[in-house]
Amino acid sequence: MIDQYTFDAAAYVLGALSPEESRAFEGHLADCAACTAEVREFSELPGLLAQLPPDDPALTMTDEQLEPPPALLPGLLFSVRRERRRRRWRTVVAAGLAAACVAGLGTVVALDVGGTPPPPVALAFQPVGDVPVEATATLQPKQWGTEVHVACTYTGSWAGAKPRTYKLVPFDRNGHPYSSIGDWRVLPNEEVLMTAATALPREQLGRLEIHNSAGDTILRLTL
């Protein structure tokens, strides 16, 4: 639902509202889940803006460059003062451009607060010694910790060999090891997919190690 506070979330987070407007918006938040969610979405913008130089183009665009297309505003918002609308739009667009610059994007992208985030990237383990094993890990942050997807392939000779068992061990940022969060058996030249989970948040994970059945580290992924 769109109301007169629809464009106030970013301005509120960035301190662009007057004291009276801030108090009115805070009172509105108590009864509006949609605007509360918007505030959470914009909560990282002050930190991103702080990383930009004062003369960055994202912070120096004029009101005319940032005037919102009238087609984007529903009829009930036409009664809102034009100056207020322009100020809100300026704050949201400039903050979005700043976030794109800090993230290292080469082009300006449209804001899509509710869009689907990009898929996580598979990270390659590095061998510890001469081992015929290759593996990657894809980490997915969750509210309860981190989900880890491992793809592992044994590439060595197999004549007369028994299936090998490996296990995944997480370490925190201080180098403290946690209990194994998964184990699996590998076969020659066949990719094994394994999903594990740890209560450690993604930002607290320091590294992942793959150990053999003897407890030796054969692969390591530093995060």
N, C-alpha and C positions, 0 to 999 in steps of 0.2 A: 504493500500500500504506500502511495506517495503522498506526503503531506508537506506543510510549509517548512519542515525541518530536514527535508530529504537531502539538501545539498550542504548541510551544516556540519556533517561528521568530520570531514577532513579539516575544515576550518577550525573546528573545536579542538581537534588533536594538535594542530599546529599553532594554537593560540591566536588565531586571527579574528576571533569574536570579541566584541566589547564585553565588559563585565556583566552588563545587563543581559546581553544575548547568551552569554555562557550560563548564567543562572537559569534562564528560561529553557535552554537546551538540556541542562542537567535535570531539570524537573520533568521534561518530556521523556528523557531516557528511562525514568522509573516505570513508565507504562508502555514503552515502545521497544519490543524485541528487535525489530528490523533496524532501527537506528543504533541500538546497542551493538548489534552485529557489525554495522558499518564502522563504528568506533574501533572495535577490535581489529577489523581489517586494515584500518589506517594507522594502527598503533606503532608500526615500525617506521613510518615516514619521517618523524623528527630526526631519528638517527641517520637515515639516508641523506636527508637534506644537509645535515651537519658535515657530511663528508665532501660536499661540493664547494668549489671556490666561489667567492661572492659574485664574480662576473660571469658565472656559468649562464649560457643562454636560457636554460630551463627556469632560471630565477629572474630573468630580466625581460621576459616577453611582455608586450603591452596589453592593455585591456582589450584593444581592438583585435589583436591576434587571438585572444582567448575567449571572445564572445561566443557563447553557446548557440548552436543552431536553434531557432525558435521551434522547429518540429520536434525537438527532444523534450520540450517542456509541455506537460499536460495542461489542459485548460484551466484547472483550478489554481495553477501557479502564476497565471498572468497578473493576478492582483498583487503579488509580492513586488515590492519596490525593485525597479530595474537595477539600481546601484547595488543592492544587496545580492541580487542574483549574479551580477557580474563578478562581485568580489568572491562569492562562493566558488563559482566556476573557475576563476583564475587560480584559486588555491588548489582545487582538485587537479586541474590539468598540469599546473606547474609542478606539483608534488609528484604526479605520475611520470612526467618527463624526467624529473630529478632521479626518481627511483630507477628508471631505465638507464640513465647515464651511469649511476653508481654500479649497477649490475653489469656494466660493460657491454650493453647492447649497441650494435652499430647503427641501428635505425630507430626512428621514433615509432612506438607501437601504441595502439589504442588501449585505453584503460579497460580492463575486464576483471573487475574485482571478484566476480562470481565464476570466472572461467576455470577450466580444468588445468591443474598444474602439469608441467612437463613430466614425462616418466623418468624415474631415477636411472642413473647411468651405471652400467656394470663396471666394476673396478677390478683390475687384475692383481692377483696375488703374485709376489715375487718369491722365487725359489730360495731356500736356505740350503746351500750346498748343491751338489749335482743330483737332482732328483727328476725322474721322468713323469712328472705330474704337472698339470696345468689346471688353474681354477680362477674363477671370477666370483665376485659377490655384488649383489644389488641390495642396497639398504633402503628400507622404507620406514620413515619415522611414524610412530603411532602414539596415541595418547598414553598407552600403558608402557611404552619403551620403544624397541626397534625390531622390525621384522627383517630377517636376513635370508636372501635367496642365493644359494651357492650352486654353481655349475662346475663340476670337477671331472677331469679326464686323465686316465693313466695312459701314458704313451710308450712305456717301456716294453721289453720283451716279456713273454708270458709263458714260455714253454715249461711245463711242469710246475708253474707257480700257483700258489693258493690265492684266493681272493683277499685283497688287502683291505683293512679297515682303517678309516680315518675319522677324526673327530674335530669339531670346530670349537675353539676356545676364545672368548672375548676378553679384552683387557681394557681397563678404564684409562683416563688421561694420566693418571699417576703411575701407570704400569702395573697396576694390581690385577692379577688374573682372576677370572671368575670360573665357575664350573662349566664343563663342556655343555653346549646348548644343542648338540646334535652329532650323530655319528652315522656313517654309511659305509658300504662296501663298494669297491670299484672293480670293474672288469676291463680287459684290454681294449683300448681305443673305443670305448663306449662312454658317452657323456652321462654322468649321473647328476640329477637335479635334486636338491635337498632344500627344504624350507625350515628355518629355525627362528627362535625368538629369544630376546633378552630384555630384562626390565630396565637395562641401561638406556637412557635417552640417547638419541643419535649424536648430540653434541658432546656427550660424555664418553663416547667410545674412542679409545686411543688407537687400538689396532685389533685385528683378528688374526688368529694363527690356526693352521691346520696341523694337527699332530698325528703321528702314526700310532700303532697299537703299543709301541714301547714308550710312548710319551715324548718322542723327539719331534721338534718343530721341523716341518719339511717345506711349508709355505707360510709367508707372512704378508699381511696387508696393513700398512700404516695409514691411518685416517687423519 
